[in-house]
Amino acid sequence: MSKLPDSLNSLLSELERFGEENDHGDTPRGSKMLNITRDTGEFLAALIRATGTRSILEVGASNGYSTLWLAFATQPLGGHITTLERSAAKVAMARQNYERAGLQGLITLMEGDAGEFLSNADSGSADLIFLDSNRADYLAWWPHLKRILRPGGTVVVDNATSHPEEVAGFVAVVNADEAFTTALVPVGKGEFVAVKAL
Ligand SMILES: C[S@@+](CC[C@H](N)C(=O)[O-])C[C@H]1O[C@@H](n2cnc3c(N)ncnc32)[C@H](O)[C@@H]1O
């Protein structure tokens, strides 16, 4: 991925350094940024460009690092991201980072619990759902995620190889679903990809 504008590349590098320093040691889990890796950002951007993805739902924004990759990728396609985050402190940081990148116009950041949002979201409204929040919730959310995803749409789940036991139940259910074609992509912390049939 070599087409990042210099200003966005600098901001992403700054956030990577911040995340590494902040998350190091005995920082309480709720205060960690837990950002995706840069190569995961590159993978998501390539996937978005390859599939012409315009309507993106992200679950777990943290301070907005991953959202910036999603926004960078979909901006030339005229896309939009809705992203969910329940930590008020992280919402404030994410908003600031979206503005610093000049990408705030294509991002809707919803503060609150993702479960409530997902149960009310429109059917078929997302081309891509990126799941990067509390992994214990994914299985219960699956009926909503499946409904929200449009035919031909893609779900990407982070941490599939870093925490395989925590996503095993979810992965097993999606793998067994005949409407989905799946793959485990060994990039970053492991991306489980599931594409809904047309
Ligand atoms: C791994 S971090 C997200 C990192 C982010 N995607 C990135 O790469 O920059 C997970 C985030 O999900 C949020 N989260 C966890 N459960 C949630 C829920 N039920 N609703 C909304 N946000 C949630 C946490 O507050 C945390 O900031």
The ligand as an SDF file (V2000), in Angstrom:
LIG
                    3D

 27 29  0  0  0  0  0  0  0  0999 V2000
   -9.9110   -3.7340   19.8730 C   0  0  0  0  0  0  0  0  0  0  0  0
  -10.5890   -2.1860   20.2720 S   0  0  0  0  0  0  0  0  0  0  0  0
  -10.9270   -1.4930   18.6870 C   0  0  0  0  0  0  0  0  0  0  0  0
   -9.6900   -1.0730   17.9420 C   0  0  0  0  0  0  0  0  0  0  0  0
   -9.9840   -0.3440   16.6620 C   0  0  0  0  0  0  0  0  0  0  0  0
  -10.8100   -1.1310   15.7640 N   0  0  0  0  0  0  0  0  0  0  0  0
   -8.6890   -0.0170   15.9610 C   0  0  0  0  0  0  0  0  0  0  0  0
   -8.1210   -0.9420   15.3470 O   0  0  0  0  0  0  0  0  0  0  0  0
   -8.2580    1.1330   16.0270 O   0  0  0  0  0  0  0  0  0  0  0  0
  -12.1900   -2.6520   20.8260 C   0  0  0  0  0  0  0  0  0  0  0  0
  -13.1000   -1.4870   21.1560 C   0  0  0  0  0  0  0  0  0  0  0  0
  -14.4280   -1.9700   21.2030 O   0  0  0  0  0  0  0  0  0  0  0  0
  -15.1300   -1.2410   22.1880 C   0  0  0  0  0  0  0  0  0  0  0  0
  -16.2850   -2.0560   22.5770 N   0  0  0  0  0  0  0  0  0  0  0  0
  -16.2670   -3.2620   23.2080 C   0  0  0  0  0  0  0  0  0  0  0  0
  -17.5140   -3.7240   23.3300 N   0  0  0  0  0  0  0  0  0  0  0  0
  -18.3540   -2.7990   22.7990 C   0  0  0  0  0  0  0  0  0  0  0  0
  -19.7600   -2.7000   22.6510 C   0  0  0  0  0  0  0  0  0  0  0  0
  -20.5980   -3.6610   23.0840 N   0  0  0  0  0  0  0  0  0  0  0  0
  -20.2690   -1.6030   22.0510 N   0  0  0  0  0  0  0  0  0  0  0  0
  -19.4620   -0.6190   21.5970 C   0  0  0  0  0  0  0  0  0  0  0  0
  -18.1050   -0.6540   21.7150 N   0  0  0  0  0  0  0  0  0  0  0  0
  -17.5620   -1.7310   22.3090 C   0  0  0  0  0  0  0  0  0  0  0  0
  -14.1070   -1.0320   23.2950 C   0  0  0  0  0  0  0  0  0  0  0  0
  -14.4400    0.0910   24.1040 O   0  0  0  0  0  0  0  0  0  0  0  0
  -12.8100   -0.8550   22.5090 C   0  0  0  0  0  0  0  0  0  0  0  0
  -12.5030    0.5050   22.3260 O   0  0  0  0  0  0  0  0  0  0  0  0
  1  2  1  0
  2  3  1  0
  2 10  1  0
  3  4  1  0
  4  5  1  0
  5  6  1  0
  5  7  1  0
  7  8  2  0
  7  9  1  0
 10 11  1  0
 11 12  1  0
 11 26  1  0
 12 13  1  0
 13 14  1  0
 13 24  1  0
 14 15  1  0
 14 23  1  0
 15 16  2  0
 16 17  1  0
 17 18  1  0
 17 23  2  0
 18 19  1  0
 18 20  2  0
 20 21  1  0
 21 22  2  0
 22 23  1  0
 24 25  1  0
 24 26  1  0
 26 27  1  0
M  CHG  2   2   1   9  -1
M  END
$$$$
